[in-house]
Amino acid sequence: MIYRDLGLSKKLPDMTEEEQIKLLASDGMLVKRPLLVSGNLILTGFKEVEWAEKLLK
């Protein structure tokens, strides 16, 4: 797993937001999927109950 290989759990807290964005943009495997962005709603990963609660209101 890339996240572990890069030791990101220790590095991320000290990175600037710009550095974090560049890192995410450099490797799509770092982005948790699926990813849904709609207005002010953001859902990551697929948790069926959570998605249903948020989307079927």
C-alpha positions in Angstrom: 0.0 0.0 0.0 1.4 3.3 -1.1 0.2 5.2 2.0 2.2 2.9 4.3 5.2 2.6 2.0 5.6 6.4 2.1 5.1 6.6 5.9 2.4 9.2 5.4 0.7 8.8 8.7 3.8 10.4 10.2 4.4 12.9 7.4 1.0 14.3 6.7 0.6 16.3 10.0 3.7 18.3 9.2 2.9 18.9 5.5 1.3 22.0 4.2 -2.1 21.8 2.5 -0.4 22.6 -0.8 2.1 19.7 -0.3 -0.8 17.4 0.6 -2.7 18.3 -2.5 0.4 17.9 -4.7 1.0 14.5 -3.2 -2.6 13.4 -3.9 -2.4 14.7 -7.4 0.8 12.8 -8.0 -0.8 9.4 -7.4 -4.4 8.5 -7.8 -4.0 5.5 -5.5 -3.8 7.8 -2.5 -7.4 9.0 -3.0 -9.9 7.0 -1.2 -12.6 5.8 -3.6 -15.4 6.1 -4.4 -15.4 9.9 -3.9 -18.6 11.9 -4.2 -18.6 15.7 -4.0 -22.0 17.5 -4.3 -22.5 21.0 -3.0 -21.3 20.9 0.6 -21.5 17.1 0.8 -18.4 15.0 0.5 -18.6 11.2 0.9 -15.5 8.9 0.6 -15.2 5.2 0.6 -18.4 3.2 0.3 -20.4 2.7 3.5 -23.8 1.8 2.2 -25.7 2.9 5.3 -23.9 6.3 5.4 -24.5 6.9 1.7 -28.1 6.0 2.0 -28.6 8.3 5.0 -27.0 11.2 3.2 -28.4 10.7 -0.3 -31.9 9.4 0.3 -33.1 12.2 2.6 
